Amino acid sequence: MNSPVISVRNLWKVFGSGGEKVPGNAGLSGQSSAELLESTGCVTAVRNMNFDVAKGEVFVVMGLSGSGKSTLIRCLTRLIEPTSGQVLVDGRDVLQAGTSELRELRRRKISMVFQHFGLLPHRTVLDNVSYGLQIRGTAKNERYTKSQEIIDLVGLTGYEQHYPDQLSGGMQQRVGLGRALAGDPDTILFDEPFSALDPLIRRDMQAEVIRLHKEMGKTMVFVTHDLSEALKLGDRILIMRDGEMVQMGSGDQLVGSPADSYIADFVSEVPRADVLTLKWITKTVASSTALDGPVLAAGTLIRDAIPVVMSTISPVLVSNGDGTILGQIDRDSILSVIHGSGSHTSDGRNSGHHISGGPTSGNNGAAFPAAGGRDNETVPNKEVPGKEAAGKEAASKEAVV
Ligand SMILES: Nc1ncnc2c1ncn2[C@@H]1O[C@H](COP(=O)(O)OP(=O)(O)OP(=O)(O)O)[C@@H](O)[C@H]1O
C-alpha cells in the first residue's frame, strides 16, 4: 500500500451521557452494543475502528442505515467529536489539533461532499464554488479564475450565474463537488453524495467521480449503502455493522471470500463473473494440458474470459504479468462461478458465495495463494440491534465547513 494519508486507530464514538467511560473500561467496552444501550443508554456508533487510507485510494465505507458510516466519516475531521482513539492525517493526530489547525485541515487538506449538497442558496454557482477560496482570503480575480476551471471540470460551464434552486439535483451535486475541489484538498470525503439522485443521474455522477479521480488522483473516502456503487468506485471497501468493521478488502475479496454469512448475504446478488478475475478460479496446469492453447492474463474478469473458454474444448492457460503460466481454467471453472457451487464463508456456513480454491482458501490446487497482496481484514461479528436507540444529539449533519 502507498503510505497512508489517514490512519484510524482504536477509534470510538459513543453517543450519550457517560459515553466517554466506555472505551477505557473493560467491563463496558466488552459489552455488545445492545448490552451497552441497555445498561448505560449509550449508543456505540463507532466501535474500536482501525484502518488506513492510502494516498490516491478510493476507500469506500459501506453498511446498512444506522451502521455508523456517517459518524465514522465525520469523526475524521471532528465534525463529530470522537470519544477516543486516534485519527492521523499525514501523521498528525487530528484529536490533538487546536481550533486553527482543525480549521486549516478542513479548508486545505480534507473537503467534504454532503448528501444534501450543503450549498449556499443565495450565492451563484460561481460564488458557491469559490466560497472556500474566499474564506481563505484568496483575491477575487484569482478565485474566480480558479473556480471557473473547476466549473469547467465538473461540467457546469454556462451555469456560473445560476442559483442552486435553478439547478437539477445532479447539477447541484456537481456544484458540491466543485466546491470540494476548488480548495485543491488532498482528500475528499463523500457522505452518501448520490443517494438523493435518481438512478440515471446517479450513474453519471459515479462516472464523474471515477473520471475526476483518474484526472486528479485525489484520495477519496466514500460512504454509501449501495453495494454496486461501492464495487464500482472502491479500491477497498470497509463493511460496517452496528459500529464495527465486519470485513475490509477489495471488491473481489468481499465477493469471492466473504468473511461470514452476513457479508455473504450482502454480496449474494452480485454477478460474480463481473467482479472476480481469473486468479480466483485458476487451477494447477494438468499434465494432459496442451501448452500451445489460448492464454489469458490472471487479471482478466471472468466475464470477459467466457467467450474464449467457450470457444475451445481444451483448457485455457492463465498467465501473470510477465508471461509466466500460472495455471489453467476450463468450462467447469467458469460454470462453478456462474452457478455459485462449492463454497463456504469463513464462518463455516455453506453459502454458495465463497469461491472454492480462491485466493484465501487455497484448498483445491488453485495456483494462487493470495489475492493481489491487498488487505482483507475481518473481525468477529456480534449480534447487536439496529439504530432504534437514543435520540440524536443536536450535532448537525450538514455542518458547513
Ligand atoms: N447525534 C447522535 N446522537 C445519538 N445517536 C446518534 C447520533 N448520530 C447518530 N447516532 C446513532 O448512531 C448510530 C450510527 O448512526 P449513523 O448516522 O452514523 O449511521 P449511518 O450508517 O450513517 O446511517 P444512515 O445511512 O442512515 O445515515 C445510529 O444508531 C444512530 O441512531
The ligand as an ORCA input file, in Angstrom:
! r2SCAN-3c Opt
* xyz 0 1
  N     -26.091     12.724     17.343
  C     -26.429     11.475     17.681
  N     -26.872     11.198     18.929
  C     -27.197      9.938     19.309
  N     -27.124      8.876     18.480
  C     -26.693      9.104     17.235
  C     -26.326     10.422     16.760
  N     -25.925     10.335     15.479
  C     -26.039      9.049     15.149
  N     -26.497      8.318     16.183
  C     -26.718      6.860     16.227
  O     -25.501      6.268     15.864
  C     -25.718      5.129     15.044
  C     -24.966      5.323     13.733
  O     -25.589      6.397     13.006
  P     -25.023      6.918     11.613
  O     -25.881      8.057     11.179
  O     -23.571      7.136     11.739
  O     -25.277      5.642     10.699
  P     -25.242      5.555      9.109
  O     -24.678      4.216      8.800
  O     -24.559      6.735      8.544
  O     -26.788      5.588      8.776
  P     -27.535      6.286      7.525
  O     -27.098      5.518      6.327
  O     -28.977      6.076      7.860
  O     -27.101      7.718      7.522
  C     -27.222      5.019     14.901
  O     -27.696      4.115     15.881
  C     -27.708      6.401     15.189
  O     -29.020      6.403     15.694
*
